């Protein structure tokens, strides 16, 4: 059985979560870790079997002949890592969102296409059991409307609260709901957004992201959707996507799916780990060249990124953005 040599860039929550899954995989050797400093990298690597820490990604890639790389940095710290993987022909899985602004992902996508590189993006909602079930249930129903939401508080990291570093809540968090809408219902053609500002910035002088927003989307085929978010509530975070059809309502959340029809309410709970399924799909592609199990490539993720960037542009201009 082929053992894959993997490197990891970024040692925050996502880096730690992916490292745990990778080290539990019998066909993976997590050889190297890059962090924002040599000290952080070495401390993280010390928790892993046979891994070495680096403060510079080029040093890591020069020192190891890696089969794949996981990129788990904040969105503002992107570009160089992907570019180095592309130049060396190393497949990579990168966490969402692709970046905090619009242009860089498009430039990277051109280089990825030219290289024919295997990529995966961390839209793990696509790998939930409930998502599979929702697609089955909606296959023969007529979709009219979707309502999505991500309601919670602002993470404490200073970068998340800066618009130029995170892209704001709709780009950094609610992108999952946008992506799930696209995955199930099809492509977005028009975007109109309105944001509210002032509450979070009054509580935190560092913060300049919007407090809340509502984004109206028109999809191919005529379906409409509204996705709202806020990052100011102190407790009770909720995220989900509801579809309204000719047979009733379907609710998708972290927990699974609830199917509301005229006669019944049936709940289907998520049982498997979507991050694990995402990992298996990516590693299978790296081993075999078969990318059919990857549900979000970099190219596909760029389509979600364009929608979230259009929402920011619309909120700023007050105009409808056509895609």
C-alpha positions in Angstrom: 0.0 0.0 0.0 1.4 3.4 -1.0 2.2 5.7 1.9 1.6 9.4 1.2 4.1 12.0 2.5 2.1 15.0 3.5 3.1 18.5 4.7 0.9 20.9 6.7 1.0 24.7 6.6 -0.8 26.5 9.5 -1.1 25.3 13.1 -4.3 26.9 14.2 -7.6 25.1 14.8 -7.9 23.8 11.3 -4.3 22.7 11.1 -4.7 20.8 14.4 -7.9 19.1 13.3 -6.5 18.0 10.0 -3.2 16.9 11.6 -5.2 14.6 13.9 -7.1 13.0 11.1 -3.9 12.6 8.9 -1.9 11.0 11.7 -4.7 8.5 12.3 -4.6 7.4 8.6 -2.6 4.2 8.1 -1.4 5.3 4.6 -0.2 8.8 5.5 3.0 10.0 7.0 2.7 13.7 8.1 6.4 14.6 7.7 6.5 18.4 8.0 4.8 21.4 9.4 5.2 25.1 8.6 4.0 27.8 11.0 4.4 31.5 11.3 7.5 31.0 13.3 10.1 28.3 13.8 9.2 28.0 17.5 5.5 27.5 16.8 6.3 24.9 14.1 8.7 22.9 16.3 6.2 23.0 19.2 3.4 21.7 16.9 5.6 19.1 15.2 6.7 17.8 18.6 3.1 16.5 19.2 3.3 14.5 16.0 5.1 11.2 15.2 8.2 11.9 13.0 7.3 15.4 11.9 9.7 18.3 11.6 8.8 21.9 12.0 9.8 24.8 9.7 9.3 28.6 9.9 9.5 28.9 6.1 7.5 27.0 3.5 10.2 27.0 0.9 12.6 25.3 3.4 9.9 22.6 4.1 9.3 21.9 0.5 13.0 21.8 -0.3 13.7 19.4 2.5 10.9 16.9 1.8 9.6 15.2 -1.3 5.9 15.6 -0.5 3.0 14.0 -2.2 0.4 16.5 -0.9 0.1 19.7 1.2 -2.6 21.0 3.5 -2.9 24.8 3.6 -4.7 25.9 6.8 -3.7 29.5 7.2 -6.0 32.5 7.7 -7.3 33.8 4.3 -5.1 36.9 4.2 -2.0 34.7 4.4 -2.6 33.0 1.1 -1.0 33.1 -2.3 2.7 32.2 -1.8 1.9 28.8 -0.3 -0.4 27.8 -3.2 2.0 29.2 -5.8 4.9 27.2 -4.4 2.8 24.0 -4.5 1.7 24.8 -8.1 5.3 25.4 -9.3 6.4 22.1 -7.8 3.4 20.1 -9.0 2.3 19.2 -5.4 -1.5 18.6 -5.0 -3.0 20.7 -2.1 -6.1 21.0 0.0 -6.7 24.5 1.1 -9.2 25.7 3.7 -12.0 28.1 2.9 -12.3 31.0 2.0 -9.8 31.1 -0.8 -8.8 34.7 0.0 -10.1 37.9 1.6 -10.3 39.7 -1.8 -11.3 38.9 -5.3 -8.2 38.8 -7.6 -5.7 36.3 -6.2 -7.9 33.2 -6.5 -8.5 33.9 -10.2 -4.7 34.2 -10.8 -4.0 31.0 -8.9 -6.8 29.2 -10.8 -5.1 30.0 -14.1 -1.9 28.5 -12.9 -3.7 25.4 -11.5 -5.4 24.8 -14.8 -2.2 25.2 -16.7 -0.5 22.6 -14.5 -3.5 20.2 -14.3 -3.0 20.1 -10.5 -5.2 18.1 -8.2 -6.8 20.4 -5.6 -9.4 20.3 -2.9 -11.1 23.1 -0.8 -12.4 22.7 2.7 -16.1 23.1 2.0 -16.9 20.2 4.4 -20.7 20.8 4.3 -20.7 19.1 0.9 -19.5 15.9 2.6 -22.2 15.7 5.3 -24.6 12.7 5.2 -27.4 15.2 5.4 -26.3 16.9 2.2 -26.4 13.6 0.4 -29.9 12.9 1.8 -31.1 16.4 0.9 -30.0 15.9 -2.7 -32.0 12.7 -2.9 -35.1 14.2 -1.4 -35.0 17.3 -3.6 -34.3 15.5 -6.8 -38.0 15.3 -7.7 -39.3 18.4 -6.0 -39.7 21.9 -7.5 -37.5 24.4 -5.7 -38.8 28.0 -5.3 -37.0 29.6 -2.4 -34.1 29.0 -0.1 -33.4 30.8 3.2 -29.9 30.5 4.7 -28.4 31.9 7.8 -25.2 32.0 10.0 -25.9 33.7 13.3 -23.3 33.9 16.0 -20.6 35.9 17.6 -17.3 37.3 16.2 -14.3 35.0 16.8 -11.6 36.6 19.0 -8.8 36.5 16.5 -7.9 40.0 15.6 -7.5 39.1 11.9 -11.1 37.9 11.6 -12.5 41.2 12.7 -10.5 43.1 10.0 -12.3 43.4 6.7 -9.1 43.4 4.7 -7.8 40.3 6.4 -10.9 38.1 6.6 -13.2 39.5 4.0 -15.9 39.9 6.6 -18.4 37.3 7.9 -20.1 36.6 4.6 -16.8 35.7 3.0 -15.2 33.9 5.9 -18.0 32.0 7.6 -21.2 32.3 5.6 -19.4 31.1 2.5 -20.3 27.6 3.6 -24.0 28.4 3.2 -23.4 30.0 -0.2 -21.4 27.0 -1.3 -24.1 24.5 0.0 -26.7 26.4 -2.0 -24.7 26.2 -5.1 -23.9 22.5 -4.6 -27.6 21.6 -4.2 -29.5 24.2 -6.3 -27.2 25.5 -9.0 -25.3 28.6 -10.0 -26.0 32.1 -8.9 -26.6 34.8 -11.5 -27.4 37.9 -9.6 -26.4 39.2 -6.1 -27.8 42.1 -4.0 -26.6 42.8 -0.5 -27.2 45.2 2.4 -24.9 45.2 5.5 -25.2 46.8 8.9 -22.2 48.3 10.7 -21.3 50.0 14.0 -22.1 47.6 16.9 -19.0 45.4 16.8 -16.7 48.4 16.0 -18.1 50.2 19.0 -17.2 47.3 21.3 -13.8 46.6 19.7 -11.7 49.5 18.2 -9.8 47.0 16.1 -13.0 45.7 14.3 -14.2 47.1 11.0 -16.3 44.2 9.6 -20.1 44.4 9.3 -22.3 43.4 12.2 -24.9 41.8 10.0 -26.0 41.4 6.4 -28.7 40.1 4.2 -27.9 38.9 0.6 -30.5 38.2 -2.0 -29.5 35.8 -4.8 -31.1 34.8 -8.1 -30.1 31.4 -9.4 -30.2 29.9 -12.9 -33.7 28.5 -13.6 -35.4 31.3 -11.6 -35.0 30.1 -8.0 -34.4 32.8 -5.4 -32.5 32.7 -2.1 -31.8 35.0 0.8 -28.8 34.4 3.1 -28.4 36.4 6.3 -25.7 36.5 8.9 -24.7 38.3 12.1 -21.6 38.2 14.3 -22.8 40.2 17.3 -25.0 37.8 19.3 -23.2 36.6 22.6 -24.6 33.0 22.5 -26.7 30.5 20.6 -24.8 30.2 17.2 -26.9 28.7 14.4 -26.2 28.0 10.8 -28.3 26.3 8.2 -30.1 26.3 4.8 -33.8 25.8 4.3 -35.4 24.9 1.0 -39.1 25.6 0.2 -40.6 23.3 -2.4 -43.9 22.1 -3.8 -43.8 19.3 -1.2 -42.8 21.3 1.8 -39.7 22.5 3.6 -36.3 20.9 4.0 -33.9 22.1 6.7 -30.1 21.4 6.5 -27.9 22.1 9.5 -24.7 20.8 11.1 -26.8 18.0 12.7 -28.4 16.7 9.5 -31.7 17.2 7.7 -35.3 17.7 8.7 -37.9 17.0 6.0 -41.3 18.8 6.6 -44.1 17.6 4.3 -47.8 18.0 4.6 -48.1 14.8 6.6 -44.9 14.2 8.5 -41.6 15.5 9.8 -38.7 13.1 9.4 -35.2 13.8 10.7 -32.0 12.3 9.2 -29.0 12.8 11.4 -25.4 13.1 10.3 -23.4 10.0 11.4 -20.1 10.2 9.6 -17.3 12.8 10.0 -17.4 15.1 6.9 -13.8 16.2 7.4 -12.8 12.5 7.3 -14.7 11.9 4.1 -13.2 15.1 2.6 -9.7 13.8 3.5 -10.4 10.3 2.0 -11.5 11.9 -1.3 -8.4 14.1 -1.6 -6.0 11.3 -0.6 -7.7 8.9 -3.0 -7.2 11.5 -5.8 -3.5 12.0 -4.9 -2.9 8.2 -5.0 -4.8 7.3 -8.1 -5.4 10.5 -10.1 -9.2 9.9 -9.8 -10.7 13.2 -8.7 -14.3 12.1 -8.9 -14.7 11.9 -5.1 -13.5 15.5 -4.5 -16.7 17.6 -4.1 -15.0 21.0 -4.2 -12.0 21.6 -6.4 -10.2 25.0 -6.4 -12.0 25.8 -9.7 -15.4 25.1 -8.2 -14.6 27.0 -5.0 -13.8 30.0 -7.1 -17.4 30.1 -8.1 -18.5 30.4 -4.5 -15.8 33.0 -3.9 -17.1 35.1 -6.7 -20.6 35.1 -5.1 -19.3 36.2 -1.7 -17.1 38.9 -3.3 -20.1 40.1 -5.3 -22.1 40.4 -2.0 -19.3 42.6 -0.6 -19.3 44.7 -3.8 -23.0 45.1 -3.8 -23.2 46.1 -0.1 -20.6 48.8 -0.9 -22.1 50.1 -4.1 -25.8 49.5 -3.4 -26.1 48.0 -6.8 -27.1 44.5 -8.1 -24.1 42.6 -9.2 -24.6 40.2 -12.2 -22.3 37.2 -12.5 
